Amino acid sequence: MEITIQNPRFNETYLARRCGYKPWRDPRSGSMGYIRRLGRGYYPRFHLKTRRDPGAALVLDLHLDARRPMHRKGVRCYEDEESKVVQAEANRMQSLLAR
């Protein structure tokens, strides 16, 4: 699920931390993102990636990692982008960032 913020006043790290996310670097690809765990374990967790659009908009790409990815042939991805849980988290983030 994508959340677009037009002309943000703050950078993406500040906005992610304000919503309770911690910086996280993927050890395999080296890409930077943010995570928020749902419990004591490492999974399930919300995973947030950010990018800038040419029109000065900040795009937050949010999904739920249900469990550790299994990189085997025939195994589906365990990411969820459109469930009610993800939509509720997106609504929570939008209300926090609107303040």
C-alpha positions as protocol buffer text, in pm:
chain_id: "A"
residue {
  index: 1
  type: MET
  ca { x: 0 y: 0 z: 0 }
}
residue {
  index: 2
  type: GLU
  ca { x: 138 y: 337 z: -93 }
}
residue {
  index: 3
  type: ILE
  ca { x: 96 y: 658 z: 105 }
}
residue {
  index: 4
  type: THR
  ca { x: 187 y: 980 z: -74 }
}
residue {
  index: 5
  type: ILE
  ca { x: 286 y: 1295 z: 115 }
}
residue {
  index: 6
  type: GLN
  ca { x: 300 y: 1612 z: -92 }
}
residue {
  index: 7
  type: ASN
  ca { x: 583 y: 1853 z: 0 }
}
residue {
  index: 8
  type: PRO
  ca { x: 679 y: 1698 z: 335 }
}
residue {
  index: 9
  type: ARG
  ca { x: 826 y: 1934 z: 594 }
}
residue {
  index: 10
  type: PHE
  ca { x: 1056 y: 1667 z: 738 }
}
residue {
  index: 11
  type: ASN
  ca { x: 1278 y: 1393 z: 597 }
}
residue {
  index: 12
  type: GLU
  ca { x: 1169 y: 1030 z: 573 }
}
residue {
  index: 13
  type: THR
  ca { x: 1372 y: 912 z: 875 }
}
residue {
  index: 14
  type: TYR
  ca { x: 1200 y: 1161 z: 1104 }
}
residue {
  index: 15
  type: LEU
  ca { x: 856 y: 1072 z: 968 }
}
residue {
  index: 16
  type: ALA
  ca { x: 918 y: 697 z: 1003 }
}
residue {
  index: 17
  type: ARG
  ca { x: 1045 y: 733 z: 1360 }
}
residue {
  index: 18
  type: ARG
  ca { x: 746 y: 951 z: 1446 }
}
residue {
  index: 19
  type: CYS
  ca { x: 523 y: 659 z: 1343 }
}
residue {
  index: 20
  type: GLY
  ca { x: 720 y: 410 z: 1554 }
}
residue {
  index: 21
  type: TYR
  ca { x: 944 y: 260 z: 1284 }
}
residue {
  index: 22
  type: LYS
  ca { x: 1314 y: 185 z: 1322 }
}
residue {
  index: 23
  type: PRO
  ca { x: 1576 y: 207 z: 1046 }
}
residue {
  index: 24
  type: TRP
  ca { x: 1669 y: -128 z: 896 }
}
residue {
  index: 25
  type: ARG
  ca { x: 1923 y: -218 z: 626 }
}
residue {
  index: 26
  type: ASP
  ca { x: 1862 y: -536 z: 426 }
}
residue {
  index: 27
  type: PRO
  ca { x: 2176 y: -748 z: 465 }
}
residue {
  index: 28
  type: ARG
  ca { x: 2130 y: -912 z: 124 }
}
residue {
  index: 29
  type: SER
  ca { x: 2058 y: -613 z: -99 }
}
residue {
  index: 30
  type: GLY
  ca { x: 2191 y: -329 z: 118 }
}
residue {
  index: 31
  type: SER
  ca { x: 1873 y: -127 z: 63 }
}
residue {
  index: 32
  type: MET
  ca { x: 1751 y: 95 z: 345 }
}
residue {
  index: 33
  type: GLY
  ca { x: 1402 y: 68 z: 493 }
}
residue {
  index: 34
  type: TYR
  ca { x: 1213 y: 87 z: 822 }
}
residue {
  index: 35
  type: ILE
  ca { x: 1041 y: -181 z: 1029 }
}
residue {
  index: 36
  type: ARG
  ca { x: 789 y: -195 z: 1312 }
}
residue {
  index: 37
  type: ARG
  ca { x: 743 y: -528 z: 1488 }
}
residue {
  index: 38
  type: LEU
  ca { x: 400 y: -646 z: 1596 }
}
residue {
  index: 39
  type: GLY
  ca { x: 523 y: -856 z: 1887 }
}
residue {
  index: 40
  type: ARG
  ca { x: 835 y: -974 z: 2062 }
}
residue {
  index: 41
  type: GLY
  ca { x: 957 y: -1184 z: 1770 }
}
residue {
  index: 42
  type: TYR
  ca { x: 1118 y: -1063 z: 1450 }
}
residue {
  index: 43
  type: TYR
  ca { x: 808 y: -1158 z: 1247 }
}
residue {
  index: 44
  type: PRO
  ca { x: 535 y: -1050 z: 1180 }
}
residue {
  index: 45
  type: ARG
  ca { x: 643 y: -693 z: 1115 }
}
residue {
  index: 46
  type: PHE
  ca { x: 547 y: -392 z: 909 }
}
residue {
  index: 47
  type: HIS
  ca { x: 806 y: -298 z: 648 }
}
residue {
  index: 48
  type: LEU
  ca { x: 822 y: 56 z: 513 }
}
residue {
  index: 49
  type: LYS
  ca { x: 1023 y: 164 z: 209 }
}
residue {
  index: 50
  type: THR
  ca { x: 1049 y: 524 z: 93 }
}
residue {
  index: 51
  type: ARG
  ca { x: 1116 y: 698 z: -236 }
}
residue {
  index: 52
  type: ARG
  ca { x: 1093 y: 1050 z: -377 }
}
residue {
  index: 53
  type: ASP
  ca { x: 880 y: 1130 z: -678 }
}
residue {
  index: 54
  type: PRO
  ca { x: 991 y: 1399 z: -925 }
}
residue {
  index: 55
  type: GLY
  ca { x: 713 y: 1632 z: -807 }
}
residue {
  index: 56
  type: ALA
  ca { x: 872 y: 1665 z: -458 }
}
residue {
  index: 57
  type: ALA
  ca { x: 633 y: 1408 z: -312 }
}
residue {
  index: 58
  type: LEU
  ca { x: 743 y: 1144 z: -64 }
}
residue {
  index: 59
  type: VAL
  ca { x: 598 y: 797 z: -127 }
}
residue {
  index: 60
  type: LEU
  ca { x: 582 y: 550 z: 161 }
}
residue {
  index: 61
  type: ASP
  ca { x: 545 y: 188 z: 47 }
}
residue {
  index: 62
  type: LEU
  ca { x: 399 y: -19 z: 333 }
}
residue {
  index: 63
  type: HIS
  ca { x: 350 y: -394 z: 359 }
}
residue {
  index: 64
  type: LEU
  ca { x: 330 y: -665 z: 624 }
}
residue {
  index: 65
  type: ASP
  ca { x: 598 y: -934 z: 637 }
}
residue {
  index: 66
  type: ALA
  ca { x: 403 y: -1226 z: 784 }
}
residue {
  index: 67
  type: ARG
  ca { x: 701 y: -1456 z: 818 }
}
residue {
  index: 68
  type: ARG
  ca { x: 1060 y: -1501 z: 713 }
}
residue {
  index: 69
  type: PRO
  ca { x: 1096 y: -1529 z: 335 }
}
residue {
  index: 70
  type: MET
  ca { x: 1176 y: -1876 z: 206 }
}
residue {
  index: 71
  type: HIS
  ca { x: 1382 y: -1851 z: -110 }
}
residue {
  index: 72
  type: ARG
  ca { x: 1294 y: -2191 z: -247 }
}
residue {
  index: 73
  type: LYS
  ca { x: 1138 y: -2282 z: -576 }
}
residue {
  index: 74
  type: GLY
  ca { x: 759 y: -2287 z: -563 }
}
residue {
  index: 75
  type: VAL
  ca { x: 725 y: -2100 z: -232 }
}
residue {
  index: 76
  type: ARG
  ca { x: 510 y: -1788 z: -242 }
}
residue {
  index: 77
  type: CYS
  ca { x: 609 y: -1456 z: -94 }
}
residue {
  index: 78
  type: TYR
  ca { x: 476 y: -1385 z: 256 }
}
residue {
  index: 79
  type: GLU
  ca { x: 416 y: -1013 z: 207 }
}
residue {
  index: 80
  type: ASP
  ca { x: 72 y: -860 z: 243 }
}
residue {
  index: 81
  type: GLU
  ca { x: -4 y: -516 z: 101 }
}
residue {
  index: 82
  type: GLU
  ca { x: -383 y: -485 z: 97 }
}
residue {
  index: 83
  type: SER
  ca { x: -522 y: -656 z: 410 }
}
residue {
  index: 84
  type: LYS
  ca { x: -729 y: -486 z: 678 }
}
residue {
  index: 85
  type: VAL
  ca { x: -428 y: -488 z: 911 }
}
residue {
  index: 86
  type: VAL
  ca { x: -217 y: -296 z: 658 }
}
residue {
  index: 87
  type: GLN
  ca { x: -500 y: -53 z: 589 }
}
residue {
  index: 88
  type: ALA
  ca { x: -544 y: 10 z: 962 }
}
residue {
  index: 89
  type: GLU
  ca { x: -170 y: 76 z: 996 }
}
residue {
  index: 90
  type: ALA
  ca { x: -180 y: 314 z: 698 }
}
residue {
  index: 91
  type: ASN
  ca { x: -470 y: 503 z: 858 }
}
residue {
  index: 92
  type: ARG
  ca { x: -279 y: 520 z: 1188 }
}
residue {
  index: 93
  type: MET
  ca { x: 27 y: 659 z: 1009 }
}
residue {
  index: 94
  type: GLN
  ca { x: -175 y: 918 z: 818 }
}
residue {
  index: 95
  type: SER
  ca { x: -339 y: 1041 z: 1138 }
}
residue {
  index: 96
  type: LEU
  ca { x: 2 y: 1071 z: 1310 }
}
residue {
  index: 97
  type: LEU
  ca { x: 156 y: 1255 z: 1015 }
}
residue {
  index: 98
  type: ALA
  ca { x: -140 y: 1493 z: 981 }
}
residue {
  index: 99
  type: ARG
  ca { x: -61 y: 1648 z: 1320 }
}
